[in-house]
Amino acid sequence: MISHYLVRTGAWGDISQHRPVDGGSYRRGDRVICETSRGLEIGEVVADVEAEASGGRILRRMTDQDELLQQRLERYKRKAVQECRDKLVAAKIDAVLLEVEQLFDGRTLYFHFLGETDSDVEAITNELADAYEQHVRSRHFAKLLREGCGPDCGTKEGGGCSGGCAVCVVASACSSTAKKS
């Protein structure tokens, strides 16, 4: 059996099994970056379990840089919530917006409504999602956080980025901090 972790993700606290890609050990409450069927998400480790299959992968623990990026995304999400509510009122649509959920990839928004929605609501949410993606502009940065800048990137095991990309600088700072702890 391979060690997996139950990880809580999403606005509604979905719990699923995730396998760490680095074979690392995680504790209950650790905030982690996960790859799920929806995309790149922030999760919280709930428990470790022995399992053969998983619903996703734990890429790594959240770093200080990740927390800063998440705060930035949260500001834009709040703006998207208010804009959506304003547009619904202006269009005299009775749909009730419960939550706008953004993934850590900086490009995926989920609008959660109470009850059924129609094509007018879909048009508003599509417009907001497009505007949000253009405004956040962190798709490339999130991709670098997940994949690094290339095959010899310092974020990869045994790699070393000759270009000195920002992600490698962050990764080296985090690894040297971890070694000191």
Secondary structure, 3 states (H helix, E strand, C coil): CEEEEEEEECCCCEEEEEEECCCCCCCCCCEEEEECCCCEEEEEEEEEEEECCCCEEEEEECCHHHHHHHHHHHHHHHHHHHHHHHHHHHCCCCCEEEEEEECCCCCCEEEEEECCCCHHHHHHHHHHHHHHHHHHCCHHHHHHHHHCCCCCCCCCCCCCCCCCCHHHHHHHHHHHHHHHC
